């Protein structure tokens, strides 16, 4: 008669993994025999190693990006590396009416950089473009508008960043078309005339945006964060630490609607009560309006809101 039993044992290997064996005892006719099968080994180091990141497939050079934007058959472009534009190429152009394009950052921190002598991106009238997760930096338009971006078409920026750019008007962005920004930051931009961060003469909608540390000329400039003569709708928008001679955060000659916004810590340096938070020319321009449904306009210097 045969009597069979199994015993399990485990120890730790030199690599930090575990080894497990099963011992089988068979008793036949009073004799006992132990059988040791193959030991199964699991490496802790191998188990803890994360899988490699997915390979980004898309454009990695200036030439490839320009060619993709010009190719109306390409509806989606993935940027797989940071790209610095050359003086010979000048601004990127989206001029493809009837063929919308979406440009997506395929790697964290994907940046399109200028060299400080021309704007980075121009979207032509009739064209539609969306950028997602892209940083625009070091653009400049010394004799015009839109230091980083000039939009005359339909432009959407989602989770983008516009920084360190300058122009006469709209140091970061100048919009004369339809602009939609979501989760986007504009910072450290400047204008010698109006709109340190944004100059809007079209239609602009922002949700969850941050506009901080932007400057319009401190002697005569207007709207450190925004100079608006169009229509703007801001929701959950933060404007802080911006400065200008008039309207430290916002100079308004159009219509601005605020919902759950925070306009704090901005500064106006001009004379005659210049509106550290908001300066609106409602008395001089009857169509101008600032509508605040919720949020706060507080802690601005020398005052929060001035209607002139």
C-alpha positions in Angstrom: 0.0 0.0 0.0 1.3 3.5 -0.9 0.9 6.6 1.3 1.7 9.9 -0.4 2.2 13.3 1.4 3.3 16.8 0.1 5.2 19.4 2.0 5.8 23.0 0.8 8.8 25.2 1.6 10.0 28.7 0.6 13.2 30.7 1.0 14.7 34.0 -0.4 17.2 34.0 -3.1 20.3 36.3 -3.4 18.4 38.5 -5.9 15.6 39.3 -3.3 13.2 36.9 -5.1 11.5 33.9 -3.7 12.1 30.2 -4.3 9.4 27.6 -3.7 9.6 23.8 -3.7 7.2 21.0 -3.1 8.6 17.9 -1.4 6.6 14.7 -2.1 6.9 11.8 0.4 5.9 8.3 -0.7 5.7 5.5 1.8 5.7 2.1 0.1 5.9 -1.1 2.2 7.3 0.8 5.2 10.1 2.6 3.3 10.0 6.4 3.0 11.3 8.3 0.0 11.3 12.1 -0.6 11.2 13.5 -4.2 12.3 17.1 -4.8 10.9 18.6 -8.1 12.4 21.5 -10.0 12.5 24.7 -7.9 10.4 27.6 -9.2 12.2 31.0 -8.9 10.7 34.5 -9.1 13.1 37.5 -9.3 11.9 40.4 -7.1 14.0 42.8 -9.3 12.3 41.6 -12.4 8.9 41.9 -10.9 9.5 45.5 -9.8 10.8 46.7 -13.1 8.1 48.9 -14.8 7.4 48.3 -18.5 9.1 50.7 -20.9 7.2 53.8 -21.9 5.4 53.7 -25.2 7.3 54.9 -28.2 6.2 58.3 -29.5 5.4 58.2 -33.2 5.3 61.7 -34.8 7.4 64.7 -35.7 10.7 65.4 -34.1 12.2 68.2 -36.2 11.2 71.7 -37.4 11.1 70.5 -41.0 8.8 67.6 -40.2 6.4 69.9 -38.2 6.2 72.5 -41.0 5.6 69.8 -43.6 2.8 68.2 -41.4 1.1 71.5 -40.9 1.1 72.2 -44.6 -0.2 68.8 -45.5 -4.0 69.1 -45.3 -4.4 65.3 -45.3 -2.9 65.2 -41.8 -5.7 65.8 -39.3 -3.6 65.0 -36.2 0.1 65.7 -35.6 2.0 64.3 -32.6 5.0 66.3 -31.4 7.6 63.8 -30.1 10.4 66.2 -29.2 10.9 69.9 -28.3 11.5 71.9 -31.4 13.3 75.3 -31.8 12.3 77.3 -34.9 14.9 78.8 -37.2 15.2 82.3 -38.4 15.0 81.1 -42.0 11.7 79.4 -41.4 10.0 82.1 -39.4 6.6 81.6 -37.7 4.7 78.4 -38.0 1.7 78.9 -40.3 -1.7 77.2 -40.1 -3.3 78.2 -43.4 -5.6 75.4 -44.4 -9.2 76.5 -44.6 -11.6 73.5 -44.5 -9.0 71.1 -43.1 -8.8 71.4 -39.3 -5.7 70.2 -37.6 -4.9 69.0 -34.0 -1.4 69.1 -32.7 -0.7 66.9 -29.6 2.3 66.8 -27.3 3.4 63.2 -27.5 6.0 63.6 -24.7 5.8 65.5 -21.4 7.0 69.1 -21.8 7.0 69.2 -25.6 8.0 72.7 -26.5 7.9 74.8 -29.6 10.4 77.6 -29.1 11.2 80.8 -31.0 14.5 82.6 -31.0 13.1 85.9 -29.7 12.8 87.7 -33.1 9.5 86.5 -34.5 6.2 85.1 -33.3 5.8 81.3 -33.0 2.4 80.6 -34.5 0.0 82.2 -36.9 -3.5 80.8 -37.6 -5.0 82.3 -40.7 -8.6 83.4 -41.2 -10.8 80.4 -42.1 -8.4 77.9 -40.6 -9.1 75.8 -37.5 -6.3 74.5 -35.2 -6.2 72.8 -31.8 -3.1 72.4 -29.7 -3.0 70.1 -26.7 -0.3 70.0 -24.0 2.2 72.1 -26.0 4.4 74.9 -24.5 5.2 78.0 -26.6 8.2 80.0 -25.5 10.5 82.8 -26.5 8.4 84.4 -29.3 8.6 88.1 -30.1 6.9 90.5 -32.5 8.7 93.8 -32.0 6.6 95.7 -34.5 3.3 94.0 -34.3 0.8 91.9 -32.3 1.0 88.4 -30.8 4.4 87.7 -29.4 3.9 83.9 -29.3 0.6 83.5 -31.1 -1.6 85.5 -33.5 -5.0 84.0 -34.2 -7.2 85.2 -37.0 -9.0 81.9 -37.4 -10.4 79.4 -34.9 -7.9 78.3 -32.3 -8.2 76.0 -29.3 -5.5 75.6 -26.6 -5.9 72.8 -24.1 -3.5 72.3 -21.2 -1.0 74.5 -23.0 1.6 77.0 -21.7 2.6 80.3 -23.3 5.5 82.0 -21.8 8.4 84.5 -22.1 7.2 86.2 -25.2 6.6 89.9 -26.2 5.0 92.2 -28.7 3.5 95.7 -29.1 0.0 94.3 -28.4 -0.7 90.8 -27.0 2.7 89.8 -25.6 1.5 86.2 -25.3 -1.5 85.9 -27.6 -3.3 88.3 -29.9 -6.8 87.2 -31.0 -9.0 88.6 -33.7 -10.8 85.4 -34.5 -12.3 82.8 -32.1 -10.1 81.6 -29.3 -10.8 78.9 -26.7 -8.4 78.2 -23.9 -8.8 75.4 -21.3 -6.4 74.7 -18.5 -3.8 76.9 -20.2 -1.2 79.2 -18.5 0.1 82.4 -19.9 3.0 83.8 -17.9 6.0 86.1 -18.1 4.9 87.8 -21.3 5.0 91.6 -22.0 3.6 94.2 -24.3 4.9 97.7 -25.0 1.3 98.9 -25.6 -1.6 96.6 -24.6 -2.4 93.2 -23.4 0.7 91.8 -21.6 -0.7 88.3 -21.7 -3.7 88.5 -24.1 -5.1 91.1 -26.5 -8.6 90.2 -27.6 -10.5 92.0 -30.4 -12.5 88.9 -31.3 -14.2 86.2 -29.2 -12.4 84.5 -26.4 -13.5 81.8 -24.0 -11.3 80.7 -21.1 -11.9 77.9 -18.5 -9.5 77.0 -15.7 -6.8 79.3 -17.1 -3.9 81.0 -15.2 -2.5 84.4 -16.3 0.3 85.5 -14.0 3.4 87.8 -14.0 2.5 89.5 -17.3 3.2 93.2 -18.0 2.0 95.9 -20.3 4.0 99.1 -20.3 3.9 100.7 -16.9 3.8 104.3 -18.1 1.0 104.1 -20.7 0.2 100.5 -21.3 -3.2 98.8 -20.7 -4.2 95.4 -19.5 -1.4 93.5 -17.9 -3.4 90.3 -18.2 -6.0 91.2 -20.8 -6.7 94.1 -23.1 -10.2 93.5 -24.4 -12.2 95.3 -27.0 -14.1 92.2 -28.1 -16.1 89.6 -26.2 -14.5 87.5 -23.4 -16.1 84.8 -21.2 -13.8 83.7 -18.3 -14.7 80.8 -16.0 -12.6 79.7 -13.1 -9.8 81.9 -14.4 -7.0 83.2 -12.2 -5.3 86.5 -13.0 -2.6 87.4 -10.5 0.6 89.5 -10.2 0.0 91.2 -13.6 0.8 94.9 -14.1 0.1 97.8 -16.4 -0.3 101.6 -16.3 -4.1 101.1 -16.6 -5.9 97.9 -15.7 -3.3 95.8 -13.9 -5.2 92.6 -14.7 -7.8 93.7 -17.3 -8.4 96.8 -19.4 -11.9 96.5 -20.9 -13.5 98.4 -23.8 -15.7 95.5 -24.8 -17.7 92.9 -22.9 -16.2 90.6 -20.2 -18.2 87.9 -18.3 -16.7 86.5 -15.2 -17.8 83.3 -13.5 -16.0 82.0 -10.4 -12.8 83.9 -11.3 -10.0 85.2 -9.0 -8.5 88.6 -9.9 -6.0 89.3 -7.1 -2.6 90.9 -6.5 -2.5 92.9 -9.7 -1.0 96.4 -10.0 -1.7 99.5 -12.0 0.8 102.3 -12.0 -0.8 105.1 -14.0 -2.3 108.3 -12.5 -5.9 109.1 -11.6 -7.0 105.8 -10.1 -6.1 103.3 -12.8 -7.8 100.1 -11.7 -5.3 97.6 -10.3 -7.8 94.8 -10.9 -10.1 96.0 -13.7 -10.3 99.2 -15.6 -13.3 99.5 -17.9 -14.2 102.5 -20.0 -18.0 102.0 -19.6 -18.8 105.7 -19.2 -16.9 106.6 -22.3 -18.0 103.6 -24.3 -21.7 102.6 -23.5 -21.3 99.2 -25.1 -18.5 98.2 -22.7 -19.6 95.9 -19.9 -18.0 93.9 -17.1 -20.4 91.2 -15.7 -19.3 89.4 -12.6 -21.6 86.5 -11.6 -19.3 85.0 -9.0 -15.7 85.0 -7.8 -13.4 87.7 -6.3 -11.7 90.9 -7.4 -9.7 91.9 -4.4 -6.2 92.8 -3.1 -5.2 94.8 -6.2 -3.2 98.0 -6.1 -4.2 100.8 -5.9 -7.8 99.6 -6.2 -9.9 96.8 -7.5 -12.3 98.1 -10.1 -12.5 101.5 -11.9 -15.2 102.5 -14.3 -14.1 105.5 -16.3 
